[in-house]
Amino acid sequence: MSEQTGQKPEILIVDDSKVIRKSIFKMLGEEYNVLEAADGQEALEILEANDKIRLLFSDLGMPRMDGYELLAAVRSSEDEGLAEIPVIIVTGQEDTEEAKEKLLDLGATDLIGKPFHSAELKSRTRSYISLARKVRKLEEASPIDKATGLATPDYFKKQTEITFSLSERHGHDITLARINIENFAPLTKEFGKDRNSTRLNSSHVKRSRMPSSA
């Protein structure tokens, strides 16, 4: 989904310390819409409900679900957009090199140590937001939607324009059928990403047909 012009990119800060969350908010709040979560479980619920979040900062030691578990849950998500979100883990001086290696093996995009400085935090954030924006533009330019394997809306729009042009030129009638799949995200979770073996029940699909036009 494209971001509207002037809309701040959304990032999520996950830390059980309110002081740390507010500190990061002060550093990044002018440029970004900063969301907060006190633990990994709350963060995962926010991420699953909001596909506009472009970057995740997470602490390690948290109640209910720690940073390791959150990172593993994100990377194993059935939602490809969520599974590929950049995740920056905030580490402390007590965290060993072995722990850092484990985080990278789990799929952490980057590590930043405490105490962090405003310039470093802003630089990392800008870099990953910029990269995510470039990736989205490339995906939007593709004729195939990677989540469904189907043609994108832009592709259909271009093909429709071509079809209508040929119809007007040769005097042919056109029949257009449109299929809407409501609540697609829950269906993805229920049926998984394997499109070859997945069959959606017809009760999930609404069909409508436009009348023929010259």
N, C-alpha and C positions, 0 to 999 in steps of 0.2 A: 504493500500500500504506500503511495507517495505521500510525503509530508507536505502539508499546506505551506505556502510561502509565508515566512515570518513566524511559523510555529516552532517553539523550542523543542529540540529533541528530548526525549524522556530517558532518564537513567534511574537505576534503582540502587540504593545504598542499604546494605544489610549488615547490621551490627547490633549486639545487645546493649551497647553503650550509647545512651542518648546523647552524651557529650560528643562522642566521635561523629555520630550522625549529624548533629547540628553544626559541628566544625566543618564537615565536608559540604554541607548545605551552604554555609557562608562562602566557601571558596567557589562553588559551582552554580549557585542559585541564580545568578544574573544571566548566565548563558543557557542554562538547561532547566527543564522541569524535573526537579529532584524528588523522587518518591522514596519512602523509607519503610524498612521492615526490621523488627527486633530479633528475628531468628529465621533460620532456613525454611521452616514450614510456612511461615507467613509470607516469605519472599516467593516461594514456589507458587502459592495460591495467587499472588499478585501477578506473577509472570504468566501464568496460565490464563488469566482473565484479561490481560492487556498485551496485545501484540504490537504496541507502539514503543515499547521499551527497547532502546538501542544498545544499552551497556549496563553491565552488572558489576558492582563492587561488593565483595563479600569478606567479612571477617572469618576467622577459623573457629574459635571457641565460642559456641552459642548453645543455648538450651534447645530442646526438642529436636532440632536438626542442625548439625554443625556445618561448617564450610565445606568439608570433604563430602558429606552426604548431599548437600545442596548442589555442588558441582557435578557429582555423579548423576543426580536426578535430572539436571538440566541437559547434560550431554546424552543421556539415554532417552530423552523425551521423544514421543511419537510425533510431536509437532516439530517439523524440520526448522522452522524459523526460530523456535525457542532453543533447539539443540545446538544451533550455530551462533547464538548470541555471544559477543565477546564477554569474557568473565575475567575480571581482575581481582586477584586474591590479595587481601591486606594481611601481611605477615608481621609477627613481632620478633624482637631480638631473641626470644626464647625458642623460636622455631628453628629446627635443625636443617642442615642441607638435605638430609634424607627426606624430611617432611616436604621440603620445597620440590624435590625431584618427584615425589609422589603426586603432588598437585599438578605438575606439568604432565605427568603420565595420565592423570585423570582428565586432562583437557583444559587446564587453566590457560587462558590466553596470555596472561602476564602476571607478574608478582610485584607488589609495591610494599616496601617496609615502613613500619612505624618507627619514629615519627616521620610523617611525610610533609613536604612543603607545598605551599599553594602553587608555585610555578610548575613543579613536577606533576602535581595532580592535574592541573589544567592542561599541560602538554600531553600527558597520556590520554586524557579524555578526548581532547580535540583530535588526536591521531586516530583513535579507534572509531569515533563517530564519523570522521571523514572517510575512513576505509569502509565502514558499514554503508554509508551513503553511496559510495561508488559501486559497491557490490549490488545494492538494490537497483541502481540504474541499469546495470548490466542485465540483471534478472528481468527487469521490466521491458527491456529491449528484446528479450528472447521471445520467440513465438510460442514456446511451450512453458506452461506453469509447472515448476519442479515439484510442487506439493501434490498435484493431481495427475500430471502427465497429459493434461488436456491443453488445447490451444488457449492463449491468453485473450482477454477482452480486446486489447489493441489489435491483435491478429484478426479476430472476428470482425472488428470494425472496418479494417482495411479490406477484408475479403467481401464484406457486405457492400462497401462502396463500389468495388470492382463488379460484383454481381449485378447491382442495380444499374450500373452504367451499361453493361452488356445487355441487360433486359430492355432498357430504353432504346438501345441501338437496334436490336433485332426484334423487338415487339413480343418478347416472351413473358409469360406470367411467372410469378415467384411465390412460393409457399415457404413461410418461415416458421419454424417450431422452436420454442424456447423452453428449456428445462431448468428449474431452480431447485437447488439443494439447500434446504434450510438447516441452520445449526450445524454447519460442516465440521467445526472443530470437535464437538462431542462425537460425531460419527468417526472421525479419524482416530480418536482414542479407543473407540469401541471395536472398530474393525482392523485397525493397524494400517501400516504403510504399504503392505503387499497388495498392490492393485491387481496383480494377476489372479490372486485367489479370493479377492474380496468381491462379494455381490451385495449391493445395497437392496434392502427390501423396498418394494415399490411404494410402501406406505410412507417412506421418507421423502418421496419425490413428488413435486407438484408439476403438472404439465399444463401448458396453455398454448393455443395455436392462434396465430394472427391470420386474418383472412387474406386470400390471394389478392395480389395487386399487380397491375401492369407496370 
